[in-house]
Amino acid sequence: MTSQELSQKIASLAYQKKGKDIVILDLRGLTDVTDFFVIISGESDIHVKTLANYIEKELRDLNIRSWHTEGLTQLRWVLLDFIEVVVHIFRPEIREYYNLEKLWADAKIIRVEENAEDRIIPETTN
């Protein structure tokens, strides 16, 4: 699975569990650290935990494991590092504070279409 396919799979998994404001940042050419960020908002601590656990379980079933995980104790910002794809699951107020989309404003932004099950559509604006 390519890093782009993995980022789209993760976004689809988050959508299945009602993740909010799901975006993929294409960082290829901007950094050597990772290819994509998948940024997701969860409405509560339990929702953030559910999203993180579901993504990890479903990918583990595909024999894909995270290299590093952070934030599962406080559940305000959970990070799942799959090397080529880094997943950020935020509570809305924490996401707004850190504003990764603005920090990485040069990245191509891809949004999950909110009214179509498991469909990813590219957004033309950054």
N, C-alpha and C positions, 0 to 999 in steps of 0.2 A: 504494500500500500504506500503510495507516495505521500509526502507531507501535505500536499493540497487535499488529497482524498481523505487523509486522516482528519484534517481540520474540518472538512465538511461532514464527516461521520460524527465527530464530536458535537458540532453545531446541531445536527439532526437529533442526536441523543438528548441534548439539552432541551430541544424543542419538545420532544416526546414527554419530558417531565415538567413541562410548562415553564421553562426558563424564559426570562424576560429580556428584551433588548439585546438579542444575541447578535454579535458582530464578529467577523473574522478580519483581522488585520494582516495583510500580506506584507511581510517584512523582508522578503527576498530582495537583495540588492541594497538594503538599508543597514543591515547588521549581520554579522556572522554567528551570532549567538543562537538564533532560532529562525525558522522560516515563517511561522505564523503564530499569532496570538488568537485565541478564541476567548472572547469576553462575554460574560453572562451575568445577569442580575438574578438574585433569588430574593423572594419577598420576606423571608424570615430565616432565622438560624436553622430551623428544621429543613426548610426548602433548600438552603445552601448545602447542607449536609446530604440531603437526598440527591441533589444534582451531582455532587462530587462522587458519592458512592455508586450511583447508577452508571456514570461515565466510566469509572474505574472497573466496575464489574463487567459491563458489556465489552469493554476493550480487552479485559483479561480473558474473556471467553474467546476472543479472536487472537489470543496469545500476544497481546500488546500490553506491556506493563509500564507504569510511570516510573521514571528514574528517581524522582524526588517529589515529595508532597509537603506542603506547609499550610498551616492555618486551620487544621481540623479541630483544634481545641477551642478557639474563639469564634470561628465560623462567621467572621465579618469579611474576610478575604481569604479564600482558599485557592492555592496555586497547585496545579497538577502539571508536572514537567515531563513531557514525553520527548524531550530533546528537540526534535524538529518542530514540534507544536507545544506551546505552553498555554494552558487553560487558566483563566482568571475568573473565579466565581465570586461576585461581590454582593454585599448588601447595597441597595441603591445609594445611600448616603456616602458610603465609603468609595463606591465607584465614581460618584460625582466629585469627591474630594481629590482623588488621585488622577482622574481624567486621563487615562492612558490613551484614549482616542486623540486627544489634543497633543499629548506628549509625543506621540508617533504620528503626527498630522501628515507626514509625507507618505505614509503607507496607503496602499489601496484598501478601501473599506468594502467588505462584502457583508450584506445583511441577510439574515434569515427572513424570508417573507412570512409575515405573521398570519396570513390567512390561507396558507397552503401547507398541508401536512408534509413534512420532511423535504421541502424544496428550498434550495439555495438560489438566490438571484444576485448577480453582481450589481453593485451600485456604481454609477458613473462618476459621482463626485467623491472627493477625498475629505 
